[in-house]
Amino acid sequence: MAKGGIAEAVVTAARQTGGRGRMGNSFLSPEGGLYLSVLTSRLKAGEGVLALTPAAALAVRRAILRTYGLSCGIKYPNDLLLEGRKVCGILCESVSCGDRFCVVVGTGINVCSDVPLPEDAPAYPPGSLKDFCEIAEDPRSLQGLERNLIEELGAVIDTFAAGGSLNEAEYRRYCVNCPETIVHF
C-alpha cells in the first residue's frame, strides 16, 4: 500500500497465514485474534523512529488495559505477556517510497483464539486474553479493542510526528526484562 502511494491506512485481518515477526520468525494467527497494522508517512526517518517499537508496546498495553482491565507486562522490546504467556507481538517496519518515508506498525493480539503450544516449549509460551478474562470470549469485545488500539497507536504516531519519543519511565515500569539501554542508536 505504501509503495502504491497510500500515506495513511489501518488494515485488519481475522487471521493470518503468513505472519512475520522479528528476525524473520514466521507464525500463524488463528481466528479469534486482532491482527492490525497501521501505515503512516508522517514520521521522519532517523534514529528517533527506533523508539517506535517499545512505544507501540505501551500503546497496545494501554488498549488491552482499557478494553479488558488486564495489566500486561512487556518482554523487551515488543511482546506483551500475561502471567508469563505471550499474548501479543508487535513488528514495526519502515520503507522509503520515493520522496516519502513510511512506517508500518503491525500488531497481533491473541484475544479469543485457541493458540496451539509448540512442541518445543518456548520460554514464553503463547496465551490468549480469554485465558485471563471472560469478556474476551465475547466476539463484540474485539470491536472495542480495535477502537482502543487505533486510538492508542494514533496517539503514539501523533507524539512521534510532533518530535516526541518513547516515555522511557513508563516503559521501564512494565518491562519484565528491561535492558540498561532501551533504544540503541
Contact map, one row per residue, 1 for C-alpha under 8 A:
11111100000000000000000000000000000000000000000000000000000000000000000000000000000000000000000000000000000000000000000000000000000000000000000000000000000000000000000000000000000000000
11111110000000000000000000000000000000100000000000000000000000000000000000000000000000000000000010000100000000000000000000000000000000000000000000000000000000000000000000000000000000000
11111100000000000000000000000000000000000000000000000000000000000000000000000000000000000000000010000000000000000000000000000000000000000000000000000000000000000000000000000000000000000
11111100000000000000000000000000000000000000000000000000000000000000000000000000000000000000000000000000000000000000000000000000000000000000000000000000000000000000000000000000000000000
11111110000000000000000000000000000000000000000000000000000000000000000000000000000000000000000010000000000000000000000000000000000000000000000000000000000000000000000000000000000000000
11111111100000000000000000000000000000000000000000000000000000000000000000000000000000000000000000000000000000000000000000000000000000000000000000000000000000000000000000000000000000000
01001111100000000000000000000000000000111000000000000000000000000000000000000000000000000000000000000100000000000000000000000000000000000000000000000000000000000000000000000000000000000
00000111110000000000000000000000000001111000000000000000000000000000000000000000000000000000000000000000000000000000000000000000000000000000000000000000000000000000000000000000000000000
00000111111000000000000000000000000001110000000000000000000000000000000000000000000000000000000000000000000000000000000000000000000000000000000000000000000000000000000000000000000000000
00000001111100000000000000000000000111100000000000000000000000000000000000000000000000000000000000000000000000000000000000000000000000000000000000000000000000000000000000000000000000000
00000000111110000000000000000000000111000000000000000000000000000000000000000000000000000000000000000000000000000000000000000000000000000000000000000000000000000000000000000000000000000
00000000011111000000000000000000011110000000000000000000000000000000000000000000000000000000000000000000000000000000000000000000000000000000000000000000000000000000000000000000000000000
00000000001111110000000000000000011100000000000000000000000000000000000000000000000000000000000000000000000000000000000000000000000000000000000000000000000000000000000000000000000000000
00000000000111110000000000000111111000000000000000000000000000000000000000000000000000000000000000000000000000000000000000000000000000000000000000000000000000000000000000000000000000000
00000000000011111000000000011111111000000000000000000000000000000000000000000000000000000000000000000000000000000000000000000000000000000000000000000000000000000000000000000000000000000
00000000000011111110000000011100001000000000000000000000000000000000000000000000000000000000000000000000000000000000000000000000000000000000000000000000000000000000000000000000000000000
00000000000000111110000000111000000000000000000000000000000000000000000000000000000000000000000000000000000000000000000000000000000000000000000000000000000000000000000000000000000000000
00000000000000011111000001110000000000000000000000000000000000000000000000000000000000000000000000000000000000000000000000000000000000000000000000000000000000000000000000000000000000000
00000000000000011111100001111000000000000000000000000000000000000000000000000000000000000000000000000000000000000000000000000000000000000000000000000000000000000000000000000000000000000
00000000000000000111110111100000000000000000000000000000000000000000000000000000000000000010000000000000000000000000000000000000000000000000000000000000000000000000000000000000000000000
00000000000000000011111111100000000000000000000000000000000000000000000000000000000000001110000000000000000000000000000000000000000000000000000000000000000000000000000000000000000000000
00000000000000000001111110000000000000000000000000000000000000000000000000000000000000000010000000000000000000000000000000000000000000000000000000000000000000000000000000000000000000000
00000000000000000000111110000000000000000000000000000000000000000000000000000000000000000000000000000000000000000000000000000000000000000000000000000000000000000000000000000000000000000
00000000000000000001111111000000000000000000000000000000000000000000000000000000000000000000000000000000000000000000000000000000000000000000000000000000000000000000000000000000000000000
00000000000000000001111111100000000000000000000000000000000000000000000000000000000000000000000000000000000000000000000000000000000000000000000000000000000000000000000000000000000000000
00000000000000000111100111110000000000000000000000000000000000000000000000000000000000000000000000000000000000000000000000000000000000000000000000000000000000000000000000000000000000000
00000000000000001111100011111000000000000000000000000000000000000000000000000000000000000000000000000000000000000000000000000000000000000000000000000000000000000000000000000000000000000
00000000000000111110000001111100000000000000000000000000000000000000000000000000000000000000000000000000000000000000000000000000000000000000000000000000000000000000000000000000000000000
00000000000000111010000000111110101000000000000000000000000000000000000000000000000000000000000000000000000100000000000000000000000000000000000000000000000000000000000000000000000000000
00000000000001110000000000011111100000000000000000000000000000000000000000000000000000000000000000000000000000001110000000000000000000000000000000000000000000000000000000000000000000000
00000000000001100000000000001111100000000000000000000000000000000000000000000000000000000000000000000000000000001000000000000000000000000000000000000000000000000000000000000000000000000
00000000000001100000000000000111110000000000000000000000000000000000000000000000000000000000000000000000000001111100000000000000000000000010000000000000000000000000000000000000000000000
00000000000001100000000000001111111000000000000000000000000000000000000000000000000000000000000000000000000111111000000000000000000000000000010000000000000000000000000000000000000000000
00000000000111100000000000000001111100000000000000000000000000000000000000000000000000000000000000000000001111100000000000000000000000000000010001000000000000000000000000000000000000000
00000000000111110000000000001000111110000000000000000000000000000000000000000000000000000000000000000000011110000000000000000000000000000000000000000000000000000000000000000000000000000
00000000011110000000000000000000011111000000000000000000000000000000000000000000000000000000000000000000011100000000000000000000000000000000000001000000000000000000000000000000000000000
00000000011100000000000000000000001111100000000000000000000000000000000000000000000000000000000000000001111000000000000000000000000000000000000000000000000000000000000000000000000000000
00000001111000000000000000000000000111110000000000000000000000000000000000000000000000000000000000000001110000000000000000000000000000000000000000000100100000000000000000000000000000000
01000011110000000000000000000000000011111000000000000000000000000000000000000000000000000000000000000111100000000000000000000000000000000000000000000000000000000000000000000000000000000
00000011100000000000000000000000000001111110000000000000000000000000000000000000000000000000000000000111000000000000000000000000000000000000000000000000000010000000000000000000000000000
00000011000000000000000000000000000000111110000000000000000000000000000000000000000000000000000000011110000000000000000000000000000000000000000000000000000000000000000000000000000000000
00000000000000000000000000000000000000011111000000000000000000000000000000000000000000000000000000001100000000000000000000000000000000000000000000000000000010001000000000000000000000000
00000000000000000000000000000000000000011111100010000000000000000000000000000000000000000000000000001110000000000000000000000000000000000000000000000000000010011000000000000000000000000
00000000000000000000000000000000000000000111110010000000000000000000000000000000000000000000000000001000000000000000000000000000000000000000000000000000000000001000000000000000000000000
00000000000000000000000000000000000000000011111110000000000000000000000000000000000000000000000000001000000000000000000000000000000000000000000000000000000000000000000000000000000000000
00000000000000000000000000000000000000000001111111000000000000000000000000000000000000000000000000000000000000000000000000000000000000000000000000000000000000000000000000000000000000000
00000000000000000000000000000000000000000000111111100000000000000000000000000000000000000000000000000000000000000000000000000000000000000000000000000000000000000000000000000000000000001
00000000000000000000000000000000000000000000111111110000000000000000000000000000000000000000000000000000000000000000000000000000000000000000000000000000000000000000100000000000000000000
00000000000000000000000000000000000000000011111111110000000000000000000000000000000000000000000000000000000000000000000000000000000000000000000000000000000000010000000000000000000000000
00000000000000000000000000000000000000000000011111111000000000000000000000000000000000000000000000000000000000000000000000000000000000000000000000000000000000000000000000000000000000111
00000000000000000000000000000000000000000000001111111110000000000000000000000000000000000000000000000000000000000000000000000000000000000000000000000000000000000000110000000000000000100
00000000000000000000000000000000000000000000000111111111000000000000000000000000000000000001000000000000000000000000000000000000000000000000000000000000000000010000110000000000000000000
00000000000000000000000000000000000000000000000001111111100000000000000000001100000000000111000000000000100000000000000000000000000000000000000000000000000000000000000000000000000000000
00000000000000000000000000000000000000000000000000111111110000000000000000011100000000000000000000000000000000000000000000000000000000000000000000000000000000000000010000100000000000000
00000000000000000000000000000000000000000000000000111111111000000000000000000000000000000000000000000000000000000000000000000000000000000000000000000000000100000000111000100000000000000
00000000000000000000000000000000000000000000000000011111111100000000000000000100000000000100000000000000100000000000000000000000000000000000000000000000100100000000000000000000000000000
00000000000000000000000000000000000000000000000000001111111110000000000001001111000000000100000000000000000000000000000000000000000000000000000000000000000000000000000000000000000000000
00000000000000000000000000000000000000000000000000000111111111000000000000000000000000000000000000000000000000000000000000000000000000000000000000000000000000000000000001100000000000000
00000000000000000000000000000000000000000000000000000011111111100000000000000000000000000000000000000000000000000000000000000000000000000000000000001001100100000000000000000000000000000
00000000000000000000000000000000000000000000000000000001111111110000000000000000000000000000000000000000000000000000000000000000000000000000000000001001100000000000000000000000000000000
00000000000000000000000000000000000000000000000000000000111111111000001110000001000000000000000000000000000000000000000000000000000000000000000000000000000000000000000000000000000000000
00000000000000000000000000000000000000000000000000000000011111111100000000000000000000000000000000000000000000000000000000000000000000000000000000000001000000000000000000000000000000000
00000000000000000000000000000000000000000000000000000000001111111110000000000000000000000000000000000000000000000000000000000000000000000000000010011001000000000000000000000000000000000
00000000000000000000000000000000000000000000000000000000000111111111111100000000000000000000000000000000000000000000000000000000000000000000000010011000000000000000000000000000000000000
00000000000000000000000000000000000000000000000000000000000011111111111100000000000000000000000000000000000000000000000000000000000000000000000000000000000000000000000000000000000000000
00000000000000000000000000000000000000000000000000000000000001111111100000000000000000000000000000000000000000000000000000000000000000000000000000010000000000000000000000000000000000000
00000000000000000000000000000000000000000000000000000000000000111111100000000000000000000000000000000000000000000000000000000000000000000000100110010000000000000000000000000000000000000
00000000000000000000000000000000000000000000000000000000000000011111110000000000000000000000000000000000000000000000000000000000000010110000000000000000000000000000000000000000000000000
00000000000000000000000000000000000000000000000000000000000000011111111000000000000000000000000000000000000000000000000000000000000000000000000000000000000000000000000000000000000000000
00000000000000000000000000000000000000000000000000000000000000011001111100000000000000000000000000000000000000000000000000000000000110000000000000000000000000000000000000000000000000000
00000000000000000000000000000000000000000000000000000000000010011000111110000000010000000000000000000000000000000000000000000000000000000000000000000000000000000000000000000000000000000
00000000000000000000000000000000000000000000000000000000000010011000011111000001110000000000000000000000000000000000000000000000000000000000000000000000000000000000000000000100000000000
00000000000000000000000000000000000000000000000000000000000010000000001111100001110000000000000000000000000000000000000000000000000000000000000000000000000000000000000000000111000000000
00000000000000000000000000000000000000000000000000000000100000000000000111111111100000000000000000000000000000000000000000000000000000000000000000000000000000000000000000000111100000000
00000000000000000000000000000000000000000000000000000000000000000000000011111111100000000000000000000000000000000000000000000000000000000000000000000000000000000000000000000011110000000
00000000000000000000000000000000000000000000000000000100000000000000000001111110000000000000000000000000000000000000000000000000000000000000000000000000000000000000000000000011111000000
00000000000000000000000000000000000000000000000000001100100000000000000001111110000000000000000000000000000000000000000000000000000000000000000000000000000000000000000000000000000001000
00000000000000000000000000000000000000000000000000001101100000000000000001111111000000001110000000000000000000000000000000000000000000000000000000000000000000000000000000000000000000000
00000000000000000000000000000000000000000000000000000000100000000000000001111111100001111100000000000000000000000000000000000000000000000000000000000000000000000000000000000000000000000
00000000000000000000000000000000000000000000000000000000100010000000000111100111110001111000000000000000000000000000000000000000000000000000000000000000000000000000000000000000000000000
00000000000000000000000000000000000000000000000000000000000000000000000111100011111111110000000000000000000000000000000000010000000000000000000000000000000000000000000000000000000000000
00000000000000000000000000000000000000000000000000000000000000000000001110000001111111100000000000000000000000000000000000000010000100000000000000000000000000000000000000000000000000000
00000000000000000000000000000000000000000000000000000000000000000000000000000000111110000000000000000000000000000000000000000000000000000000000000000000000000000000000000000000000000000
00000000000000000000000000000000000000000000000000000000000000000000000000000000111111000000000000000000000000000000000000011000000000000000000000000000000000000000000000000000000000000
00000000000000000000000000000000000000000000000000000000000000000000000000000000111111100000000000000000000000000000000000011110000000000000000000000000000000000000000000000000000000000
00000000000000000000000000000000000000000000000000000000000000000000000000000011110111111000000000000000000000000000000000011111000000000000000000000000000000000000000000000000000000000
00000000000000000000000000000000000000000000000000000000000000000000000000000011110011111000000000000000000011100000000000000111100000000000000000000000000000000000000000000000000000000
00000000000000000000000000000000000000000000000000000000000000000000000000000011100001111100000000000000001111000000000000000000000000000000000000000000000000000000000000000000000000000
00000000000000000000100000000000000000000000000000000000000000000000000000000111000001111110000000000000001110000000000000000000000000000000000000000000000000000000000000000000000000000
00000000000000000000100000000000000000000000000000001001100000000000000000000110000000011111000000000000111100000000000000000000000000000000000000000000000000000000000000000000000000000
00000000000000000001110000000000000000000000000000001000000000000000000000000100000000001111100000000000111000000000000000000000000000000000000000000000000000000000000000000000000000000
00000000000000000000000000000000000000000000000000011000000000000000000000000000000000000111110000000011110000000000000000000000000000000000000000000000000000000000000000000000000000000
00000000000000000000000000000000000000000000000000000000000000000000000000000000000000000011111000000011100000000000000000000000000000000000000000000000000000000000000000000000000000000
00000000000000000000000000000000000000000000000000000000000000000000000000000000000000000001111100001111000000000000000000000000000000000000000000000000000000000000000000000000000000000
00000000000000000000000000000000000000000000000000000000000000000000000000000000000000000000111110001110000000000000000000000000000000000000000000000000000000000000000000000000000000000
00000000000000000000000000000000000000000000000000000000000000000000000000000000000000000000011111111100000000000000000000000000000000000000000000000000000000000000000000000000000000000
01101000000000000000000000000000000000000000000000000000000000000000000000000000000000000000001111111100000000000000000000000000000000000000000000000000000000000000000000000000000000000
00000000000000000000000000000000000000000000000000000000000000000000000000000000000000000000000111111000000000000000000000000000000000000000000000000000000000000000000000000000000000000
00000000000000000000000000000000000000000000000000000000000000000000000000000000000000000000000111111000000000000000000000000000000000000000000000000000000000000000000000000000000000000
00000000000000000000000000000000000000001000000000000000000000000000000000000000000000000000000111111100000000000000000000000000000000000000000000000000000000000000000000000000000000000
00000000000000000000000000000000000000001111100000000000000000000000000000000000000000000000011111111110000000000000000000000000000000000000000000000000000000000000000000000000000000000
01000010000000000000000000000000000000111110000000000000000000000000000000000000000000000000011110011111000000000000000000000000000000000000000000000000000000000000000000000000000000000
00000000000000000000000000000000000000111010000000000000000000000000000000000000000000000001111000001111100000000000000000000000000000000000000000000000000000000000000000000000000000000
00000000000000000000000000000000000011110000000000000000000000000000000000000000000000000001110000000111110000000000000000000000000000000000000000000000000000000000000000000000000000000
00000000000000000000000000000000000011100000000000001001000000000000000000000000000000000111100000000011111000000000000000000000000000000000000000000000000000000000000000000000000000000
00000000000000000000000000000000001111000000000000000000000000000000000000000000000000000111000000000001111100000000000000000000000000000000000000000000000000000000000000000000000000000
00000000000000000000000000000000011110000000000000000000000000000000000000000000000000011110000000000000111110000000000000000000000000000000000000000000000000000000000000000000000000000
00000000000000000000000000001000111100000000000000000000000000000000000000000000000000011100000000000000011111000000000000000000000000000000000000000000000000000000000000000000000000000
00000000000000000000000000000000111000000000000000000000000000000000000000000000000000111000000000000000001111100000000000000001000000000000000000000000000000000000000000000000000000000
00000000000000000000000000000001110000000000000000000000000000000000000000000000000000110000000000000000000111111010000000000011100000000000000000000000000000000000000000000000000000000
00000000000000000000000000000001110000000000000000000000000000000000000000000000000000100000000000000000000011111000000000000001110000011000010000000000000000000000000000000000000000000
00000000000000000000000000000001100000000000000000000000000000000000000000000000000000000000000000000000000001111100000000000001110000011010000000000000000000000000000000000000000000000
00000000000000000000000000000111100000000000000000000000000000000000000000000000000000000000000000000000000001111110000000000001010000000000000000000000000000000000000000000000000000000
00000000000000000000000000000101000000000000000000000000000000000000000000000000000000000000000000000000000000011111000000000001000000000000000000000000000000000000000000000000000000000
00000000000000000000000000000100000000000000000000000000000000000000000000000000000000000000000000000000000001001111100000000111000000000000000000000000000000000000000000000000000000000
00000000000000000000000000000000000000000000000000000000000000000000000000000000000000000000000000000000000000000111110000000100000000000000000000000000000000000000000000000000000000000
00000000000000000000000000000000000000000000000000000000000000000000000000000000000000000000000000000000000000000011111010001100000000000000000000000000000000000000000000000000000000000
00000000000000000000000000000000000000000000000000000000000000000000000000000000000000000000000000000000000000000001111111000000000000000000000000000000000000000000000000000000000000000
00000000000000000000000000000000000000000000000000000000000000000000000000000000000000000000000000000000000000000000111110000000000000000000000000000000000000000000000000000000000000000
00000000000000000000000000000000000000000000000000000000000000000000000000000000000000000000000000000000000000000000011111000000000000000000000000000000000000000000000000000000000000000
00000000000000000000000000000000000000000000000000000000000000000000000000000000000000000000000000000000000000000000111111111000000000000000000000000000000000000000000000000000000000000
00000000000000000000000000000000000000000000000000000000000000000000000000000000000000000000000000000000000000000000010111111000000000000000000000000000000000000000000000000000000000000
00000000000000000000000000000000000000000000000000000000000000000000000000000000000000000000000000000000000000000000000011111000000000000000000000000000000000000000000000000000000000000
00000000000000000000000000000000000000000000000000000000000000000000000000000000100111000000000000000000000000000000000011111100000000000000000000000000000000000000000000000000000000000
00000000000000000000000000000000000000000000000000000000000000000000000000000000000111000000000000000000000000000000100011111110000000000000000000000000000000000000000000000000000000000
00000000000000000000000000000000000000000000000000000000000000000000000000000000000011100000000000000000000000000011100000011111000000000000000000000000000000000000000000000000000000000
00000000000000000000000000000000000000000000000000000000000000000000000000000000010011100000000000000000000001000010000000001111101000000000000000000000000000000000000000000000000000000
00000000000000000000000000000000000000000000000000000000000000000000000000000000000001100000000000000000000011111110000000000111111100000000000000000000000000000000000000000000000000000
00000000000000000000000000000000000000000000000000000000000000000000000000000000000000100000000000000000000001110000000000000011111110010000000000000000000000000000000000000000000000000
00000000000000000000000000000000000000000000000000000000000000000000000000000000000000000000000000000000000000111000000000000001111111111000000000000000000000000000000000000000000000000
00000000000000000000000000000000000000000000000000000000000000000000000000000000000000000000000000000000000000000000000000000011111111000000000000000000000000000000000000000000000000000
00000000000000000000000000000000000000000000000000000000000000000000010000000000010000000000000000000000000000000000000000000001111111000000000000000000000000000000000000000000000000000
00000000000000000000000000000000000000000000000000000000000000000001010000000000000000000000000000000000000000000000000000000000111111111000000000000000000000000000000000000000000000000
00000000000000000000000000000000000000000000000000000000000000000000000000000000000000000000000000000000000000000000000000000000011111111100000000000000000000000000000000000000000000000
00000000000000000000000000000000000000000000000000000000000000000001000000000000000000000000000000000000000000000000000000000000010011111100100000000000000000000000000000000000000000000
00000000000000000000000000000000000000000000000000000000000000000001000000000000000000000000000000000000000000110000000000000000110011111110110000000000000000000000000000000000000000000
00000000000000000000000000000000000000000000000000000000000000000000000000000000000000000000000000000000000000110000000000000000010011111110100000000000000000000000000000000000000000000
00000000000000000000000000000000000000000000000000000000000000000000000000000000000000000000000000000000000000000000000000000000000001111111110000000000000000000000000000000000000000000
00000000000000000000000000000001000000000000000000000000000000000000000000000000000000000000000000000000000000010000000000000000000000011111111000000000000000000000000000000000000000000
00000000000000000000000000000000000000000000000000000000000000000000000000000000000000000000000000000000000000000000000000000000000000000111111100000000000000000000000000000000000000000
00000000000000000000000000000000000000000000000000000000000000000010000000000000000000000000000000000000000000000000000000000000000000111111111110000000000000000000000000000000000000000
00000000000000000000000000000000110000000000000000000000000000000000000000000000000000000000000000000000000000100000000000000000000000010111111111000000000000000000000000000000000000000
00000000000000000000000000000000000000000000000000000000000000000000000000000000000000000000000000000000000000000000000000000000000000000011111111100000000000000000000000000000000000000
00000000000000000000000000000000000000000000000000000000000000000010000000000000000000000000000000000000000000000000000000000000000000000001111111110000000000000000000000000000000000000
00000000000000000000000000000000000000000000000000000000000000110010000000000000000000000000000000000000000000000000000000000000000000000000111111111000000000000000000000000000000000000
00000000000000000000000000000000010100000000000000000000000000000000000000000000000000000000000000000000000000000000000000000000000000000000011111111100000000000000000000000000000000000
00000000000000000000000000000000000000000000000000000000000000000000000000000000000000000000000000000000000000000000000000000000000000000000001111111110000000000000000000000000000000000
00000000000000000000000000000000000000000000000000000000000000110110000000000000000000000000000000000000000000000000000000000000000000000000000111111111000000000000000000000000000000000
00000000000000000000000000000000000000000000000000000000001100110000000000000000000000000000000000000000000000000000000000000000000000000000000011111111100000000000000000000000000000000
00000000000000000000000000000000000001000000000000000000000000000000000000000000000000000000000000000000000000000000000000000000000000000000000001111111110000000000000000000000000000000
00000000000000000000000000000000000000000000000000000000000000000000000000000000000000000000000000000000000000000000000000000000000000000000000000111111111000000000000000000000000000000
00000000000000000000000000000000000000000000000000000000001101100000000000000000000000000000000000000000000000000000000000000000000000000000000000011111111100000000000000000000000000000
00000000000000000000000000000000000001000000000000000001001100000000000000000000000000000000000000000000000000000000000000000000000000000000000000001111111110000000000000000000000000000
00000000000000000000000000000000000000000000000000000000000000000000000000000000000000000000000000000000000000000000000000000000000000000000000000000111111111000000000000000000000000000
00000000000000000000000000000000000000000000000000000000000000000000000000000000000000000000000000000000000000000000000000000000000000000000000000000011111111100000000000000000000000000
00000000000000000000000000000000000000000000000000000011001000000000000000000000000000000000000000000000000000000000000000000000000000000000000000000001111111110000000000000000000000000
00000000000000000000000000000000000000010110000000000000000000000000000000000000000000000000000000000000000000000000000000000000000000000000000000000000111111111000000000000000000000000
00000000000000000000000000000000000000000000000000000000000000000000000000000000000000000000000000000000000000000000000000000000000000000000000000000000011111111100000000000000000000000
00000000000000000000000000000000000000000000000000000000000000000000000000000000000000000000000000000000000000000000000000000000000000000000000000000000001111111111100000000000000000000
00000000000000000000000000000000000000000010000010010000000000000000000000000000000000000000000000000000000000000000000000000000000000000000000000000000000111111111100000000000000000000
00000000000000000000000000000000000000000111000000000000000000000000000000000000000000000000000000000000000000000000000000000000000000000000000000000000000011111111000000000000000000000
00000000000000000000000000000000000000000000000000000000000000000000000000000000000000000000000000000000000000000000000000000000000000000000000000000000000001111111000000000000000000000
00000000000000000000000000000000000000000000000000000000000000000000000000000000000000000000000000000000000000000000000000000000000000000000000000000000000000111111100000000000000000000
00000000000000000000000000000000000000000000000000000000000000000000000000000000000000000000000000000000000000000000000000000000000000000000000000000000000000111111110000000000000000000
00000000000000000000000000000000000000000000000100110010000000000000000000000000000000000000000000000000000000000000000000000000000000000000000000000000000000110011111000000000000000000
00000000000000000000000000000000000000000000000000110110000000000000000000000000000000000000000000000000000000000000000000000000000000000000000000000000000000000001111100100000000000000
00000000000000000000000000000000000000000000000000000010000000000000000000000000000000000000000000000000000000000000000000000000000000000000000000000000000000000000111111100000000000000
00000000000000000000000000000000000000000000000000000000000000000000000000000000000000000000000000000000000000000000000000000000000000000000000000000000000000000000011111110000000001000
00000000000000000000000000000000000000000000000000000000000000000000000000000000000000000000000000000000000000000000000000000000000000000000000000000000000000000000001111111000000000000
00000000000000000000000000000000000000000000000000000000010000000000000000000000000000000000000000000000000000000000000000000000000000000000000000000000000000000000001111111100000000000
00000000000000000000000000000000000000000000000000000110010000000000000000000000000000000000000000000000000000000000000000000000000000000000000000000000000000000000011111111110000000000
00000000000000000000000000000000000000000000000000000000000000000000000000000000000000000000000000000000000000000000000000000000000000000000000000000000000000000000000111111110010000000
00000000000000000000000000000000000000000000000000000000000000000000000000000000000000000000000000000000000000000000000000000000000000000000000000000000000000000000000011111110000000000
00000000000000000000000000000000000000000000000000000000000000000000000111000000000000000000000000000000000000000000000000000000000000000000000000000000000000000000000001111111000000000
00000000000000000000000000000000000000000000000000000000000000000000000011110000000000000000000000000000000000000000000000000000000000000000000000000000000000000000000000111111110000000
00000000000000000000000000000000000000000000000000000000000000000000000011110000000000000000000000000000000000000000000000000000000000000000000000000000000000000000000000000111110000000
00000000000000000000000000000000000000000000000000000000000000000000000001110000000000000000000000000000000000000000000000000000000000000000000000000000000000000000000000000011111000000
00000000000000000000000000000000000000000000000000000000000000000000000000110000000000000000000000000000000000000000000000000000000000000000000000000000000000000000000000010011111101000
00000000000000000000000000000000000000000000000000000000000000000000000000010000000000000000000000000000000000000000000000000000000000000000000000000000000000000000000000000000111111000
00000000000000000000000000000000000000000000000000000000000000000000000000000000000000000000000000000000000000000000000000000000000000000000000000000000000000000000000000000000011111000
00000000000000000000000000000000000000000000000000000000000000000000000000000000000000000000000000000000000000000000000000000000000000000000000000000000000000000000000000000000001111110
00000000000000000000000000000000000000000000000000000000000000000000000000001000000000000000000000000000000000000000000000000000000000000000000000000000000000000000000100000000011111110
00000000000000000000000000000000000000000000000001100000000000000000000000000000000000000000000000000000000000000000000000000000000000000000000000000000000000000000000000000000000011111
00000000000000000000000000000000000000000000000001000000000000000000000000000000000000000000000000000000000000000000000000000000000000000000000000000000000000000000000000000000000011111
00000000000000000000000000000000000000000000001001000000000000000000000000000000000000000000000000000000000000000000000000000000000000000000000000000000000000000000000000000000000000111
